[in-house]
Amino acid sequence: MDCRSCPRNCGIDRSKVRGFCGTTREFKLAKAYLHPYEEPMISGSEGSGTVFFSGCSLRCIFCQNHEISEGLQGTYVSDERLLEIFFELRDMGAENINLVTPTHYASFLPEVLREAKARGLGIPIVYNSSGYESVEALKGLDGLIDVYLPDLKYFRDSHAEEYSGVKDYFNTAKAAIAEMYRQTGPFILDEKGMMVKGMIVRHLCLPSLALDSKLVLKHLYETYGDSIYISIMNQYVPMHRAIGHEKLGVRLSASQYRSVVSYAASLGITNCLIQDSESQSESYTPDFDLYGVK
């Protein structure tokens, strides 16, 4: 099978060769646990049943999960073991099953997800990604994903190329997010305030990129209005290759974050999630110790 899971379109047989993502056809996982620190309508009171996939189709110099995205920490598991993990998380009280960085497995997930639903999993499936997605691969997930949680990292492709190693990020992510919205439609919250259908688009504010952040927010609000949630993230901490970087080697300033949030308010965005300064901590990055996947 020629791999077309992500926009890089490696076109290789991943049963024999690793892709740009660094992984084979077999699912490689780094951790599975109840994550308490996602957005409130994702984590809820019990935690999101989060499954971290190793490998990535981007090369962000500031990646908080670089041990697994580029370092490829993790262990390979069978399709059946992945299904077992879903049900183990559900039985622990997970509010949902949260697939983190599953992009490079997008072509291989439908069979597993259909089987999970057929066996009565019964809780929402969340697709949590960088936004750099193949529309065709996403179409294969139609009806299987309940909540999409993509990033929209950049408006200007010059930033995407410099900081994430990809030239066509914005138009690719814009098209992917449009496909995600086509599948889910406007968000739906249940009686507990948990999202059971819909989309939250995340944007991590980066030092010196306030204008880019505002252009991202403007695009999202002009396109989707209040039919989605927008999560404006304040948790940037220099990590990985961003340590010592001329522009990204500093923490995000409070004034820059406030200016982005104020701009969101001026646009009229009401379904907006923001973070306080305490989120700027490495403690929110989990240890990728294979918990829950062995």
N, C-alpha and C positions, 0 to 999 in steps of 0.2 A: 504494500500500500504506500503510494507516494504521499508523504506528509504535507498537508496543507492546513495544519491546525492554527498557525499564526500567520500574520502578513509577510513574514520572511519567505514563506513558500519554498522551504528547502528542497522539497520534492524528492526526498530520500525515503528509503525503506527503513523505518526506525526499529524494525525487528532485527536488523542487521547492523545499522550504523546510528550513532548519536547525532542528533540535530544541533543546530546553533544553540538551542536551549540546554544542551549538555546531557539530555536524557534519552532513553530508549522508548519503545512502545510500552514497556511495563511501568506502572505507576510508581514513582519514587516519592516517599513521604518523610517528613522530618518531625512531625508532632501532630497529635490529635487530642484536644482537650476542650474544656468549657472556658471560653475566652470571655472575661468580664468587661473588657475595655473597648469593645466596638461601640458604634452609635447606640443610644439608648433603645431604639426600636429594633435593634438587632440582638444586643446582648440580653436585654430585659433583666429580670431578677435572677435567673438561673444560669445565664451564660450562653453564648453562642457555641454550638458544636463545631469547632474550627479544625479544619484539616489543612495542614501546610504542605503544599507540593514543592519539591525541590526542583531547581532549574528555573530559567526565565528567558523570555524572548527579548528583553531589554538588557542594557548594561548601565544602569544608573550609578553615577559615581558616588551618590550619597545613600545608597540602598541600606536600609536598616536591617534587612534580612539577608545581607550579602553572604553569610555563612552557607545559606542554602540556595540562594539564587545563582551565585557564581561558584561558591565553594563546594556546592553540591552535596553537603552533608545530608544524610538520610539513608533510607533503606528501601529497596524495591519490594513491592507487595503485589500479590495477584489481584485480579478483579474481584474474586470472591472475598479476599481479606478486606479490600476496600469496602465492600458491602457490609461485612461484619462490623467494621469500624463505625459506619453510619448508625447501625442499630445499637451498638454499645453506647455511643454518644447520646442517642435518643433515650435509652434506658437510664442514663445518668441524669436526665432532666433537661437536655439541651433544648433551647427554644427553636433551633433550626440547625441545618447542616450547612456550614459556611466553608466553601471551597476557595482557598486562598492561593492565588497565582496558578489557576488551572489552565491558562491559555494554551500552553503547548500540549495539553491533553484534550483540547476541545473536540477533536475528531474521534476520540476514543471513549469519551464520557457518556454519550447517549445510551449505549447498551447497558452500562452499569446503572445509570439513573432510571431508565425504564424498569429494570429489574427491581430496584429499590422501591419504586412506587408500586409495582405489582405485588411485592411482598408486604405492602402496607406500612411503609415508613411513616407516613402521616404527618410529617412536619415540613415546613418550607425548606426549599433548597436555595441557598444564596451563592451567587457567582461573583467572587470578589477579585477584581483584576486591575491591571495597569491601564486598561482602556485601549491598549494596542492590540486589537482583535481583528480577525478575519470575519467579514460579514457572512461569507458562505459557511464557515464553521459554526458561527452563531445560529444560523438558520437550522442547523442540525439539532440544536438544543431547544428549539421552539416547543413550548408545552411542557418542558422538563425543568426549567428554571422558574422559580417563583419571584425571586428578588435579585435584581442586578445591582452590584455595588462597584462600579468602575471608577477609576481615577480619570480626571481630565487634567493632565499634568502641566501642559504648556499650550499657549496660543501660537507662539512664534516657533517655527521649525528650527531656527538657528539655535535656540535654547535646547530643543530636543536632541539635536545632533551633538551639541557640545556636552550635554550632561547625561544623556541616556543612550547615545550611540545609534540613533535612528533619524533618518532624514524626513520622513513623511508622517510624523506623529499626529499633528492636529487633524488633518483631513481624514486620516485612517480612524482615529478615535472618534471623530465627529460622526462618521458613517456607522461605526460600531454602536455608539450610544443611541443613534436613531433606530437601529435594528433592535436593540434591547428594549427601547420604549415601545416599539411596534408590538413586541411580544407581550409586554406586561400591561401597557396602558398606565393611566394615573394610579398613584399609590393607594393602597387600602390598608388601614390599620384595624386590628381587632379590638375587642373590648378592653384588652390590657394595654393597648397602645403599641403593640408589636406589629411590624410590617409583615403582612402575609402575601402581598403582591405589590410590585412596583419597582421603583429605582431610587437609589441615593447616589448622587455623583459627588465624589470626593475631590477636593483640590488642596494639595499641600502647598502652603505659602513658602516660598524660598527667599533667602536674603537677596536684596537688590532687584527682585523681580515683581515689585508691586504692580507695575503697569500691566505686565503679562497676566497677573492674577485677576486684575479688573477686567481685562479683555475676555478671559475665560468665563467669568461670572456674567458678563454682559451677553455673551453668546448663549449660555445656558438659559438665562432668564428670558431672553427674547425668543428662544426656541421652544421652551417647555413651560414657561410661567411657573405657577405654583402646583403643577401636576407631578412634580418630583421634589425630593429633598436635595438640598445642596449642603454638603459638609465642608466648611472652611477650616482647614486644619492648621493648628499652631504648634505642632509637635516637632518641628524640624530641629535636629541636633546634628552637627557635623559628624559623619561616620564614614567608614570605608575610605575611598579615595578622595572624599571631600575634606578630610582632615588636612589642614594647612593650605587648602585651596584659596586662591586670591579672592574669590567672590563668595564661595559657599563654605569657607572655613570658619564662619562665625555663626552664632545662633541668630535666629530671627528676632529682630527688635520688636519691642512692644508697640512702638509707634507705627511701624510698618504694618503689623497685623491689624491694629486699630483702623488704619486707613483703608485696608481692604474690607473689613467688616462694615465700616461706615459707608463705603461705596455700595456694598450689597444692600444696605438699608435704603440708600438713596434711589436705587433701582426699583425698590418696592418688594424685594424678596422677603417673604414671610416664613416660608418653610426652610429655615436656615439653621444649621447646627454650628456652634462655635465652641472653641476650647479655651480654657484658662491657661495661664503661664505654667502651671504645674505639669502640663502635658509635655513640656520640654525636658524629658528625662529618658535616659537609656533604660530605665527600669520597666518601661512599657514594652520593650522588645523581649519576647519570650526566649527561654533557653531551648535550643533545638536538640533535645536529648532523647528523641525517639519515643517519648512518653505517648502511650496510647496507640502506637502503630505496630509494635512487635507482636 
